[in-house]
Amino acid sequence: MRPNLLLAVTSLFLVEGFSRPPNLPSNIFLSARGGSSQQIQPSPAPTPALNSKLGSIESRFTLDELLDEVTKMNGATRPISKQTRLDRFALWSKWSGTIFQKTWRSCFIFTLLNIILCLKFKYIFKVNISSLKEAMEKLDKLWHMQMTLTTFIVAFFLNKAHVIWGDQLANGRKIQGRLNDVSILCSTHAQRDETGRIKPEAQYVLDKVARYERLFSVTFYSSVCKSHERIQTPEALDGLVSRGLITPEERSILVKIPPKARHHAVIQWMTDTVVKASSTEGIFHQSANMHFSFIDKIQQLRATYGSVPDKIDDRMQLAYAHFVQMLVDSFLIVTPFAALAEMGNFSPFATFVLTLFFQGLLDLSKMFLDPFNNEGQGEDGDYLVVNTLIQESNAGSERFKGVVTELPAF
């Protein structure tokens, strides 16, 4: 049966080759940035072609379409992740973004291998399939022991991966929250005239801070998401100038800064604007208290956004991920043979089901370990929609200064 085993191994690698988008690392668990998050390494700006195979909707946009998306001000156009009703029919009817979409190739290959084995033993070797159990008793024992181990390890691996996905979602929401804190803090302390309207000089500062909040979101997510790396190019910066997100002077400064570090500069611009305004008469009430509160919010924001690339780097140890991959692969390779001896003519269906669930658990874990779809593990699946995070932040930057332009009499 060595040729069959060789066929199984070859088929597995064919499945992996067809499933993985081109130009991506062969191991998704390797560091996405290749270095400590505390080090800033200048790097050339990427070209749009780098994002063409990631599978996410954002990677299919032209540069102008992507810039239009990240500068929208009227809220998110899509939910943060795929949504559906939770009733049975709605869930079973889905294909895009599900494990069926991810695992059908593996299921087809291993089930086909099992069918070939069934036909070969029955019609070529003239062997009664039901008599194979005794002949393959040792393999059957190994298979059952490995099934128990694989079930436990992969289920635990999935849980750990989902925690990482949830942490990144929580960080995205916390970043939005800290930016909103800055907005309401500045809007609340802005000085107003006798009618309750914000004074022009205070309004200028609020508008500038709001614009820097939007610019921070765009520059930050373009530094951690490959689908948005194109925003780091000089052409994209020109597009941001034409859309009013940055001024020509700010563009000339940003282009000199390494693309991965531009959001740090924007945070400093925002801080400098508020600090100078706090020391200027006629802009903020209780400017000393407002100054310290603002600095505290900025420090919280820095700690939160700093953990996003850190978690991309630290998402999983290579040895752990390598072991889980080998465990699942070896189990699935043995399954067509062991299922044939254990279940006879019922083995093709058993092989399909076992491959669907065990390969599905591993593929689902990989999707969770790639929350921004930087390596194409999500395809059209359940990755975090970065445009939604940016658009919601854009709307939040105008929310408080827009709805409280006037106050009732004190």
C-alpha positions, 0 to 999 in steps of 0.5 A, spaced: 500 500 500 506 504 499 503 507 492 497 509 496 500 512 502 505 516 497 498 518 493 495 521 500 501 525 501 502 528 494 494 529 494 495 533 501 500 538 498 496 539 492 491 541 496 495 546 500 498 548 494 491 550 491 488 553 497 494 558 499 494 564 495 500 565 491 506 570 493 504 568 500 508 565 506 508 557 506 507 558 514 502 563 516 504 562 523 511 566 522 512 573 524 508 578 519 513 583 521 519 580 522 522 584 528 520 587 534 514 592 534 518 596 538 523 597 532 522 602 526 525 600 520 525 604 514 522 600 508 520 602 501 512 603 500 509 597 497 505 597 490 498 596 489 500 589 486 502 586 493 495 586 495 492 583 489 492 576 491 489 577 499 482 575 497 479 580 501 474 585 498 479 591 500 484 588 496 480 588 490 479 596 490 483 601 485 487 606 489 482 611 488 476 607 490 480 605 497 481 612 498 474 614 497 472 608 502 477 610 508 475 618 507 467 616 508 464 620 513 457 617 514 459 611 518 460 604 516 458 601 509 459 594 512 459 590 518 465 589 522 465 581 520 460 577 516 453 577 519 447 572 518 441 569 522 442 564 527 437 559 525 439 552 522 437 554 515 440 560 514 447 557 517 446 551 513 445 555 506 451 559 507 458 557 503 462 564 502 466 565 509 464 558 511 469 551 513 465 548 507 469 553 502 475 552 506 475 544 506 472 542 500 478 540 496 481 536 502 475 533 503 474 531 496 482 528 495 481 524 501 474 521 500 477 520 493 483 516 495 478 512 500 474 510 494 480 508 490 482 503 496 475 500 496 475 499 489 482 496 488 481 491 494 474 489 492 475 488 484 483 488 483 485 484 489 478 481 490 479 482 498 473 482 502 473 489 505 470 487 512 476 482 513 481 487 513 480 489 520 484 484 523 489 485 518 490 492 519 489 492 527 495 495 529 494 501 524 487 501 527 489 502 534 494 507 532 488 511 528 484 511 534 489 513 539 491 519 535 484 521 534 483 522 541 490 526 541 488 530 535 481 532 538 483 535 544 489 538 541 486 542 535 480 544 539 484 547 544 488 550 539 482 553 536 480 556 542 487 560 543 486 562 536 479 565 537 482 569 543 487 572 539 482 574 534 477 577 539 483 581 542 484 584 536 477 586 535 477 589 542 483 593 540 480 596 534 474 598 539 478 601 544 482 605 539 475 608 537 473 609 544 480 613 546 479 617 539 472 618 541 474 620 548 479 625 545 473 628 541 468 629 547 474 632 552 476 637 547 469 639 545 466 639 552 472 644 554 472 648 548 470 655 550 463 658 547 460 665 546 454 668 550 449 664 545 453 657 547 456 657 540 463 655 540 468 660 539 471 660 532 479 659 535 476 653 539 472 651 533 479 651 528 482 647 534 477 642 534 476 641 526 484 640 526 484 635 532 478 631 528 482 631 522 488 628 525 484 623 528 481 620 521 488 621 519 491 617 525 486 611 523 488 611 516 495 611 517 495 606 523 491 601 519 495 601 513 501 600 517 498 593 520 494 591 514 496 589 507 490 590 504 491 597 506 499 598 504 497 602 498 495 608 502 503 609 504 505 610 497 506 617 495 500 617 490 496 615 495 498 621 499 497 625 493 490 622 493 489 624 501 491 631 499 486 632 494 480 629 499 482 634 504 485 629 509 492 632 509 495 639 507 500 639 502 505 641 508 503 635 512 504 631 505 511 633 505 513 631 512 509 624 512 513 622 505 520 623 509 517 618 515 518 611 514 511 608 512 510 604 518 511 610 523 507 615 520 501 614 525 506 616 531 507 622 527 500 624 527 499 622 534 504 627 536 501 632 531 495 631 535 498 632 542 502 638 540 495 642 537 492 640 543 498 642 548 499 649 544 491 650 545 491 649 552 496 654 553 493 659 549 487 664 552 480 663 549 480 656 547 479 651 552 476 652 559 480 649 565 485 648 560 490 645 565 485 640 567 484 638 560 491 638 558 492 632 563 486 629 562 488 629 554 495 626 555 492 620 559 487 619 553 493 619 549 497 614 553 492 609 553 491 610 546 498 609 544 498 603 549 492 600 545 494 601 538 501 598 540 499 592 542 495 590 535 502 589 531 505 586 538 499 581 537 500 580 530 508 578 532 506 574 538 500 570 535 503 563 536 509 560 537 512 556 531 513 549 534 506 549 537 503 551 530 508 546 527 506 540 531 498 541 530 499 542 523 503 535 523 498 532 528 492 534 523 496 532 517 498 525 519 491 523 522 488 525 515 493 521 511 492 515 515 484 516 515 482 513 509 486 507 510 484 506 517 476 508 516 477 502 510 478 497 515 474 500 521 467 501 517 468 498 510 463 500 505 461 506 509 468 509 509 468 514 504 462 518 508 466 517 514 473 519 511 469 525 508 466 527 515 472 526 519 476 530 514 471 536 514 471 537 521 478 536 523 481 540 517 475 545 518 478 546 525 485 547 523 483 552 518 478 555 522 484 556 527 488 559 521 482 564 520 482 566 527 490 567 527 490 572 521 484 577 523 486 582 518 487 577 512 494 579 511 496 572 509 489 570 505 487 565 510 480 569 511 479 569 503 472 571 503 471 569 510 471 572 517 476 577 517 476 584 521 473 589 516 478 594 516 474 599 512 469 599 517 473 600 523 476 607 519 469 609 517 466 608 524 472 612 527 471 618 521 464 618 523 466 619 531 471 624 530 465 629 528 460 626 532 461 630 539 463 637 536 458 636 531 452 635 535 454 640 541 455 646 537 450 650 541 448 649 549 442 651 552 443 657 557 446 655 564 
